[in-house]
Amino acid sequence: MAGARFWDEPIETGPIPDSESKFDAIVVGGGPGGSACASYLAMAGKRVLLVERGIWPRDKVCGDAVGGKSLGHVNALGIKTKLESTPHFRVTGILFSSPKGHEVVVPLPEDDVEKMEAGYSLPRQQFDWLLFERATELVLESGGSVIQGATVTEVHHSGKTITGISIGIGGKRGEKRAYSAPWTIGAGGYQCPVAKTILETMNGEQMVDRMHYCGGFRQYWKGVKGCEGKSGNIELHFVDSVIPGYFWLFPLGDGTVNVGIGMVLGLMDKQKKKLKAMQADVIANHPSFKDRFADAELIKGSSKGWLLPFGSPRKGEKNQPRRAFTGGAMLIGDAASLVDPFSGEGVGNALVTAKMAAEHVIENKGGLAYQEEMWALLGPELTNSYKMQKTSRKAWLLNWFVKKASKKPVLQEMMTEMIASKEAQENLHSKWFMVKTLLF
């Protein structure tokens, strides 16, 4: 690759396959989930078509944090060493602050940090480039094809079974080509055309529930005080003017900081708030942040918004958090609405479900079996995270909890375990455990 920043280079994906070509699986979306799923399928010898709307190099609006859950997949896909050779911020802990300014640092497990498995913060352009380039290599090696700059214009289905897709090369009005496969994986994010077809067209179900979708707004800044260095804490701040949402600072290791704000859409509707204006007010006027940003510089063109489909359980929904399958198709990551309701992190669950969906294709299971396995694995964690999100809407409770945690090491240890351990998360179901930990 030419130049030091190889993630700024294009990725050569080879010739576009003839229309009416058939594959073992079609993957719609070349982000982390789609690239990982295509890679796992190709590694198993499947002939895959990977379709991506963008053209590399391309940005993806995100908070840019990649949690420890992702790193096993990064390693399995063979890009961990290359990723660690690029500029990144090594996350060793999470700093939380309450509306009254109390702070607590939750350190990540020392063993994970020592093994560099605690997590990273780096621009998604870097992360996605590495995954997509690796997927391209593996897919082409196994006889498949990769297409960039392709818009899905139609998802073909017969009855309740999806059979393939049509694309427009270079956009909806571009040259049309059609492809078929016994399996189609929807990995196209919160606007995934496969998800829309499964939910709205085929089943008449709601895709966007505004109480389970979050609006996010992100900017890149240079020179924010307290965000220097190449390792340390990422920060989540429950600011009084932002409740019931939060303000974040995620350093990227090169002096750049991902600065953002998020709030559930339904709560934004009630309060008639705009995220961009809220963030500008926090940066300019909040006593905890105005000095930190006094000499900082906003990177032009970096102010962007997007939506995060939360994995919070829906009342009355039998396919939690919402339907993620039909005949011949499965949804993964954001397309399946699996973003963590408290932290807003979605890459980890995208990679987990990418591998799971690939295994269901390889074993020719899929369908309801995938839905049930996915929720059995992720449901308890997402349900607990939803409880934490609802708790964080109460300013008085945040103030009390963070103040207590800042003075009580056992609470800090509990929070570390809640982040790192599924077994410890189960303690959230025990009211006696919580009362004992908080009050004694």
Number of C-alpha atoms within 10 A of each C-alpha: 10 8 8 9 11 15 21 17 15 14 18 13 18 12 9 13 16 10 13 13 12 19 20 19 28 29 28 29 28 30 27 27 35 33 32 27 30 36 28 25 27 26 16 13 17 21 23 28 30 27 25 24 21 19 15 20 15 15 15 16 18 24 26 24 25 22 19 21 17 21 20 15 19 21 12 11 18 14 17 15 10 10 18 13 8 15 16 20 28 26 28 23 21 19 17 21 22 25 21 17 17 19 20 22 20 23 21 23 18 13 10 14 17 10 8 16 21 24 21 27 26 26 25 20 19 22 22 22 25 23 24 26 20 18 28 26 18 23 27 17 14 17 14 24 23 25 23 21 16 24 24 24 19 16 21 17 16 9 8 13 18 25 20 25 22 20 25 19 20 16 16 15 11 14 11 17 19 20 20 22 21 18 25 30 29 30 32 27 26 21 15 18 22 32 31 21 21 27 20 13 11 17 13 11 14 11 21 14 13 16 17 21 23 23 20 25 24 25 23 22 21 19 18 23 14 12 23 18 13 16 18 20 23 25 19 20 22 25 21 16 15 21 19 21 24 25 25 22 24 26 35 27 21 16 16 23 30 23 23 24 24 27 25 22 21 16 17 19 12 8 10 10 14 13 21 17 9 16 23 11 14 19 18 14 12 14 11 14 14 16 15 16 18 13 11 16 13 17 13 9 8 14 16 15 17 14 20 27 29 28 31 27 22 15 8 7 10 10 15 22 24 21 22 26 27 22 19 22 28 32 32 29 29 26 28 30 29 31 26 25 28 22 13 21 20 27 23 24 24 29 26 22 26 29 21 19 27 25 18 16 24 17 9 12 13 24 18 16 11 21 22 15 15 21 19 12 13 18 19 17 21 22 19 21 23 21 14 15 19 12 15 20 17 13 18 13 14 20 20 13 16 23 18 18 22 17 12 14 13 12 20 19 15 19 20 19 18 19 18 18 14 14 9 14 19 13 15 16 11 10 10 11 11 15 10 9 13 14 7 6
